């Protein structure tokens, strides 16, 4: 089931996130992918830093405060989000998210969330593609929204 979360990040939060992302260092995203996903993951992810942690705190706070997220997901625990970046020619191909994630503490992951940080008109392609027995669903939401 896909659930659209409108306005997870407001204009102030997005400005803050933009500044912090500008300060972050990015490395090869394949390092955080599971065995199978590593073969189809060509993106960059923010390295551990104060800037990345501040973005994560901002996004988690917004999700925890979002009423639709709370009633849809009923989270007991939220794993720290990954901050990904895509440039020309980068992609994250078809893959199944690992059910168990984490290096320090392994957790079961039942729900995935993508928060869109760029306006859909600012890039070509890049839709989140979710495959299910009912076919593919392509998602490209406004900046600050999530699915």
C-alpha positions as a printed Julia matrix, in Angstrom:
147×3 Matrix{Float64}:
  0.0    0.0     0.0
  1.28   3.45   -0.88
  0.35   6.39    1.28
  1.06   9.98    0.22
  2.14  12.32    3.0
  1.61  15.95    1.94
  3.73  18.71    3.45
  6.0   16.6     5.63
  8.65  19.3     5.36
  7.45  22.92    5.28
  9.29  25.81    3.58
 11.44  26.58    6.65
 12.44  22.94    7.07
 13.27  22.66    3.37
 15.5   25.76    3.51
 17.3   24.28    6.5
 17.69  20.93    4.77
 19.05  22.64    1.63
 21.73  24.43    3.66
 22.69  21.28    5.53
 22.83  19.15    2.38
 25.19  21.74    0.91
 27.55  21.14    3.84
 27.41  17.33    3.65
 30.04  15.09    2.05
 28.76  12.32   -0.21
 30.24   8.9    -0.99
 29.34   5.86   -3.09
 25.83   4.76   -2.12
 26.54   1.09   -2.83
 28.3    0.83    0.52
 24.94   0.86    2.33
 23.13  -1.49   -0.05
 22.35  -5.11    0.66
 24.1   -7.84   -1.33
 21.65  -7.92   -4.24
 20.83  -4.21   -4.28
 24.52  -3.3    -4.46
 24.56  -4.46   -8.08
 21.88  -1.94   -9.14
 22.67   1.02   -6.88
 24.55   3.89   -8.52
 24.0    6.97   -6.37
 25.69   8.9    -3.6
 24.86   9.04    0.07
 25.8   11.54    2.73
 28.67  10.43    4.95
 28.35  10.64    8.72
 28.68  14.27    9.73
 27.01  16.91   11.86
 25.23  18.22    8.75
 23.82  14.78    7.9
 22.71  14.2    11.48
 20.93  17.57   11.51
 19.06  16.66    8.3
 18.08  13.3     9.78
 16.84  14.96   12.98
 14.78  17.46   10.97
 13.21  14.77    8.76
 12.5   12.37   11.64
 10.93  15.15   13.69
  8.68  16.08   10.77
  7.63  12.46   10.19
  6.94  11.87   13.87
  4.73  14.98   13.92
  2.84  14.12   10.72
 -0.61  12.77   11.65
 -1.06  10.64    8.52
  2.32   9.0     9.06
  1.47   8.22   12.66
 -1.85   6.53   11.9
 -0.61   4.8     8.73
  2.68   3.44   10.0
  2.3    3.16   13.78
  6.09   3.13   14.14
  7.68   1.62   17.21
 11.16   2.46   15.97
 12.41   4.49   13.01
 15.8    3.66   11.56
 17.96   6.66   10.68
 17.15   7.78    7.13
 19.67   7.66    4.32
 20.33  10.94    2.53
 20.81  10.08   -1.15
 21.86  12.2    -4.11
 21.62  11.45   -7.81
 23.57  13.1   -10.62
 23.48  12.52  -14.38
 23.55   8.82  -15.21
 22.93   7.73  -11.62
 20.13   5.37  -10.64
 18.9    2.85   -8.14
 17.56  -0.03  -10.18
 14.96  -2.64   -9.34
 15.62  -4.2    -5.94
 13.88  -5.5    -2.85
 14.63  -3.62    0.36
 16.27  -5.88    2.92
 13.86  -6.99    5.64
 16.63  -6.78    8.24
 18.83  -3.69    8.29
 21.42  -2.1    10.51
 25.04  -2.6    11.42
 25.1   -1.81   15.12
 21.58  -2.96   15.93
 19.69  -5.13   13.43
 16.04  -4.21   13.01
 13.18  -5.55   10.95
 12.0   -3.06    8.36
  8.37  -3.25    7.37
  7.85   0.23    5.95
  9.94   2.4     3.64
  9.53   6.16    3.29
 10.87   8.48    0.59
 10.82  12.22    1.26
 11.18  14.29   -1.91
 13.67  17.14   -1.47
 13.63  18.5    -5.05
 10.81  19.91   -7.16
  9.72  17.38   -9.78
 10.33  19.91  -12.56
 13.99  20.3   -11.55
 15.04  16.87  -12.86
 14.2   14.49  -15.7
 13.25  10.93  -14.78
 14.03   9.93  -11.23
 10.59   8.65  -10.31
 10.36   6.25   -7.42
  9.1    3.03   -9.03
  7.25   0.59   -6.79
  6.54  -2.84   -8.28
  3.71  -4.95   -6.91
  1.49  -7.79   -8.12
 -0.77  -5.02   -9.48
  1.92  -3.52  -11.7
  4.33  -0.64  -11.4
  3.49   2.65   -9.7
  5.66   5.66  -10.52
  5.87   8.36   -7.86
  7.35  11.85   -8.28
  5.92  14.17   -5.63
  6.34  17.87   -4.87
  9.25  18.98   -2.73
  8.53  18.3     0.96
  6.01  15.53    0.32
  6.66  11.86    1.05
  5.38   8.43    0.16
